[in-house]
Amino acid sequence: MSAKKSVTNQKVEVRIAITNISSELAFECPSSVDEIRSAVTLTLSSGSPLVLSDIRGREIIVPSDKIGFVEIGEQAERRVGFGTV
């Protein structure tokens, strides 16, 4: 049994700020950071909606003109115990 997570089980945390709305969309996405970055870049350059899926298979669709910012980050490993960082 291995303690390492497999690469196929990787999740990426995504936060999207919507203009004129105080809260953000936050979800975990099964896509890679590069795939999400290219989808956001294509959306912003073409004006088409941003379409991403979360880990439960739901689709998130955001109009390109409503995107304030997109934060993409790999999920941090949760630490257990009282050890120092």
PyMOL commands that set and color helices and strands:
alter all, ss='L'
color gray80, all
select helices_A, chain A and resi 7-9+33-46+64-66
alter helices_A, ss='H'
color red, helices_A
select strands_A, chain A and resi 12-18+24-29+50-53+59-62+67-74
alter strands_A, ss='S'
color yellow, strands_A
deselect
rebuild
show_as cartoon
